[in-house]
Amino acid sequence: MSFLNSTSLSPASFILNGIPGLEEVHLWLSLPFCTMYSIALSGNIGLIYLICYEEALHRPMYIFLALLSFTDVFLCTSTLPKALCIMWFNLKEIEYNACLTQMFFAYAFTGMESGVLMLMALDRYVAICYPLHYATILTNPVIAKIGLITFLRGVIFVIPFAFLTKRLSFCRTNVIPHTYCDHMSMAKISCGNIKINRVYGLLVALLIGGFDMLCVAISYTMILRTVVSLSSADARQKAFGTCTAHICAITITYVLAFFNFFTHRFGEHTIPPHIHIIMANLYILMPPTMNPIVYGIKTKQIRDSVIRFLFKGKDISHNI
């Protein structure tokens, strides 16, 4: 037990083992991960800059999109750099407190992303069901307040994970079979009672993910009722068109989230560990990668703003 502190059963550091069973192909696996991470960073940072730069995009819908991009940048950055260090340089060791910090940020921004997707659904509900009051309901102070509440909600619910993990004893091993410090992966290698960890994890999933999905479902039910009642086919198509990108983002995020959540609790004996770890990384990486692409393709205003921005740059260089 040389890896343990002399005064407790807490390790001085953990060893992140990467993807179990696929250590020999870590370098090849890192290529798609690195590509997706690069797309996520460039796409989301570019989207944030475009929304700030283009006055036509200074509307609630795009402010929420910028908030989603901001969240996505920090979400994937909380885990991917360390995962790439493991795959490229075999740098598997991570200090105990750094591990808890990584877990905190990964979970906090995951919860925040779910909250922002819920706020975007409410934004579409107000825009379609109450179009005349849209600007008066979703003012900048209101957006700032609900954005702050969404962030604080994630932080408040995630803080107990650190304390629940810190109370555990690690008397057998300090090797985590994962690419990042996942709460349940850490709990499972401990030699203490992890029932409260499982229960709290389920509770948070219901209070955050379950609540957000319920709000999204109610919002889109009301949107559907309003759109169906429209007399014009063009109006119905336009209303649905403003929601398609958001529906794609929700589908990508929640399908991966539920797969990751349920395999940890109910599929650990039926799903190979390497499949679960790869899917856990995709759960962190896929939404930040796809969101700017989906919104760039599906949202006409963003496409038009990109074209204006590019051609404006050419005009400037020509004049110079």
C-alpha positions in Angstrom: 0.0 0.0 0.0 2.8 2.4 -0.8 0.5 4.5 -2.9 -1.4 5.5 0.2 -0.8 8.5 2.5 0.7 7.6 5.8 -2.2 9.2 7.7 -5.2 7.9 5.8 -6.5 5.4 3.2 -6.5 8.1 0.5 -4.0 7.8 -2.3 -1.5 10.6 -3.0 -2.4 10.1 -6.7 -4.4 8.0 -9.0 -3.4 6.2 -12.2 -5.8 6.7 -15.1 -5.4 3.6 -17.2 -7.0 4.9 -20.4 -9.2 2.5 -22.3 -8.9 -1.0 -20.7 -7.9 -3.7 -23.2 -7.0 -1.3 -25.9 -3.8 0.2 -24.6 -1.8 -1.0 -27.6 -4.0 1.0 -30.0 -4.2 4.2 -27.8 -2.3 6.1 -30.4 -4.8 5.3 -33.2 -7.8 5.9 -30.9 -6.3 9.3 -30.1 -6.6 10.5 -33.7 -10.4 10.7 -33.9 -10.5 12.1 -30.3 -8.0 14.8 -31.2 -9.8 15.6 -34.4 -13.1 16.0 -32.7 -11.6 18.1 -29.9 -10.0 20.4 -32.5 -13.4 20.8 -34.3 -15.1 21.4 -30.9 -12.7 24.1 -29.9 -12.5 25.9 -33.2 -16.3 25.5 -33.9 -17.5 26.7 -30.6 -15.0 29.5 -30.1 -15.8 30.7 -33.7 -19.5 30.6 -32.9 -19.1 32.6 -29.8 -17.0 35.2 -31.7 -19.5 35.3 -34.5 -22.5 35.9 -32.1 -20.6 38.6 -30.3 -19.4 40.2 -33.6 -22.7 40.1 -35.6 -25.3 42.6 -34.3 -28.0 40.6 -36.1 -27.3 37.7 -33.8 -27.8 39.7 -30.6 -31.1 38.0 -29.8 -32.0 35.6 -27.0 -31.9 32.5 -29.2 -28.3 33.1 -30.2 -27.2 34.3 -26.7 -28.3 30.9 -25.4 -26.4 29.3 -28.2 -23.3 31.3 -27.2 -23.8 30.1 -23.6 -24.1 26.5 -24.9 -20.8 26.9 -26.9 -19.1 28.4 -23.8 -20.2 25.4 -21.8 -19.1 22.9 -24.5 -15.6 24.4 -24.7 -15.0 23.9 -20.9 -16.8 20.6 -20.9 -14.5 18.9 -23.4 -11.4 20.7 -22.1 -12.0 19.3 -18.6 -11.2 15.8 -19.8 -9.8 15.5 -23.3 -6.3 17.1 -22.7 -5.5 14.6 -20.0 -6.9 11.7 -22.1 -4.7 12.7 -25.0 -1.7 12.9 -22.6 -2.4 9.3 -21.5 -2.7 8.1 -25.1 0.3 10.0 -26.5 2.8 10.2 -23.7 1.6 7.5 -21.2 1.2 10.2 -18.6 -1.3 8.3 -16.5 -0.7 9.7 -13.0 -3.0 12.4 -11.6 -2.9 13.9 -8.1 -5.7 13.1 -5.8 -7.1 16.6 -5.5 -6.5 17.3 -9.2 -8.6 14.2 -9.9 -11.5 15.5 -7.7 -11.2 18.9 -9.4 -11.4 17.3 -12.9 -14.5 15.3 -11.8 -16.1 18.5 -10.4 -15.7 20.5 -13.6 -16.7 17.6 -15.9 -19.9 17.0 -13.9 -20.7 20.7 -13.4 -20.4 21.6 -17.1 -22.4 18.5 -18.0 -25.2 19.6 -15.8 -24.9 23.2 -17.2 -25.1 21.9 -20.7 -28.4 20.0 -19.9 -29.7 23.2 -18.3 -28.8 25.4 -21.3 -30.6 22.9 -23.7 -33.6 23.2 -21.5 -33.5 27.0 -21.6 -33.2 26.9 -25.4 -36.4 24.8 -25.5 -38.2 27.3 -23.3 -36.8 30.1 -25.7 -38.4 28.3 -28.7 -41.6 27.9 -26.7 -41.9 31.6 -26.0 -40.9 32.5 -29.6 -43.5 30.3 -31.2 -46.3 30.4 -28.7 -46.0 34.0 -27.6 -44.2 35.8 -30.5 -45.6 39.2 -29.7 -44.2 39.1 -26.1 -40.9 37.4 -27.0 -38.7 40.5 -26.6 -40.4 41.6 -23.4 -40.3 38.2 -21.7 -36.7 37.2 -22.6 -34.9 40.5 -21.8 -31.1 40.6 -21.2 -31.5 40.7 -17.4 -33.8 37.7 -17.5 -31.3 35.8 -19.6 -28.5 36.7 -17.3 -30.4 35.6 -14.2 -31.6 32.2 -15.6 -28.1 31.6 -17.0 -26.6 32.2 -13.6 -29.2 30.0 -11.9 -28.4 27.2 -14.4 -24.7 27.5 -13.6 -25.2 27.6 -9.8 -27.6 24.6 -10.0 -24.9 22.5 -11.6 -22.3 23.6 -9.1 -24.5 23.0 -6.0 -25.5 19.5 -7.1 -22.0 18.5 -8.1 -20.1 19.7 -4.9 -21.4 16.7 -2.9 -19.7 14.3 -5.4 -16.3 15.5 -4.2 -17.2 15.0 -0.5 -18.8 11.6 -1.2 -15.6 10.4 -3.0 -13.3 11.9 -0.5 -14.8 9.9 2.3 -14.0 6.6 0.5 -11.0 4.5 1.4 -8.8 3.1 -1.4 -7.1 0.2 0.3 -6.8 -2.1 -2.8 -5.7 0.0 -5.7 -5.3 3.5 -7.1 -5.7 2.5 -10.7 -8.9 3.9 -12.3 -9.9 2.0 -15.5 -10.9 5.2 -17.3 -9.5 8.2 -19.3 -10.8 10.7 -16.7 -11.9 10.8 -13.1 -15.4 9.6 -13.4 -17.3 9.4 -10.1 -18.6 5.9 -10.3 -15.3 4.5 -11.7 -13.5 6.0 -8.7 -16.2 4.7 -6.3 -16.0 1.1 -7.7 -12.2 0.8 -7.0 -12.7 1.8 -3.3 -13.0 -0.6 -0.5 -15.8 1.3 1.3 -19.6 1.3 1.1 -20.6 3.1 -2.1 -24.4 2.7 -1.8 -24.8 6.4 -1.0 -22.7 7.3 -4.0 -25.0 5.3 -6.3 -28.1 6.7 -4.7 -26.9 10.3 -4.9 -25.8 9.8 -8.5 -29.2 8.6 -9.4 -30.8 11.5 -7.5 -28.8 14.1 -9.4 -29.6 12.4 -12.7 -33.3 12.7 -11.9 -33.1 16.2 -10.5 -31.1 17.6 -13.4 -31.5 15.4 -16.4 -35.0 14.2 -15.6 -36.2 17.7 -14.8 -34.7 19.2 -17.9 -36.1 16.5 -20.2 -39.5 17.0 -18.6 -39.3 20.7 -19.4 -38.1 20.1 -22.9 -41.0 17.6 -23.5 -43.6 20.0 -22.2 -42.1 22.9 -24.2 -42.2 20.9 -27.5 -45.7 19.5 -26.7 -47.0 23.1 -26.5 -44.9 24.1 -29.5 -46.4 21.2 -31.5 -50.0 22.2 -30.5 -49.4 25.8 -31.6 -47.7 24.9 -34.9 -50.4 22.4 -35.9 -53.0 25.1 -35.3 -51.3 27.5 -37.8 -53.3 27.9 -41.0 -50.4 28.5 -43.3 -48.2 25.5 -44.4 -45.2 27.9 -44.8 -45.7 29.3 -41.3 -45.7 25.7 -39.9 -42.6 24.8 -41.8 -40.8 28.0 -40.7 -41.8 27.4 -37.1 -40.5 23.8 -37.2 -37.4 24.9 -39.0 -36.3 27.1 -36.0 -36.5 24.0 -33.8 -34.7 21.3 -35.9 -31.1 22.3 -34.8 -32.1 22.3 -31.2 -33.9 18.9 -31.5 -30.7 17.5 -33.1 -28.6 18.8 -30.2 -30.9 17.4 -27.6 -31.0 14.0 -29.3 -27.2 13.8 -29.5 -26.7 14.9 -25.9 -29.4 12.8 -24.1 -28.9 9.5 -26.0 -25.2 9.5 -25.1 -26.0 10.6 -21.5 -28.5 7.9 -20.8 -26.3 5.2 -22.4 -23.4 6.3 -20.1 -25.6 6.5 -17.0 -27.5 3.2 -17.4 -24.4 1.1 -18.4 -22.6 2.3 -15.2 -25.5 1.1 -13.0 -27.1 -1.8 -14.9 -24.9 -2.9 -17.8 -21.4 -3.2 -16.3 -21.6 -7.1 -16.6 -23.0 -7.2 -20.1 -21.2 -4.3 -21.9 -17.4 -4.6 -22.4 -15.4 -2.0 -20.4 -13.7 -0.6 -23.4 -17.1 0.1 -25.1 -18.3 1.9 -22.0 -15.1 4.0 -21.7 -15.2 5.0 -25.4 -18.9 5.9 -25.1 -18.2 7.9 -21.9 -15.6 9.9 -23.9 -18.0 10.4 -26.8 -20.6 11.6 -24.2 -18.2 14.4 -23.3 -16.9 15.1 -26.8 -19.7 14.5 -29.3 -22.1 17.3 -28.3 -19.4 20.0 -28.3 -18.2 18.7 -31.7 -21.6 18.4 -33.3 -23.5 21.4 -31.9 -21.7 24.2 -33.9 -21.9 22.0 -37.1 -25.6 21.3 -36.6 -26.4 25.0 -35.9 -24.2 26.2 -38.7 -26.0 23.9 -41.2 -29.6 24.2 -39.9 -29.7 27.9 -38.9 -30.0 30.3 -41.9 -29.1 33.4 -39.8 -25.8 31.8 -38.8 -25.0 30.7 -42.3 -25.7 34.2 -43.6 -23.6 35.8 -40.9 -20.6 33.5 -41.7 -20.9 34.5 -45.4 -21.1 38.2 -44.5 -18.2 37.9 -42.2 -16.0 36.1 -44.7 -16.8 38.5 -47.6 -16.4 41.5 -45.4 -12.9 40.3 -44.6 -12.2 39.9 -48.3 -13.5 43.4 -49.0 -11.2 44.9 -46.3 -8.1 43.1 -47.7 -9.0 44.2 -51.2 -9.3 47.9 -50.1 -5.9 47.7 -48.3 
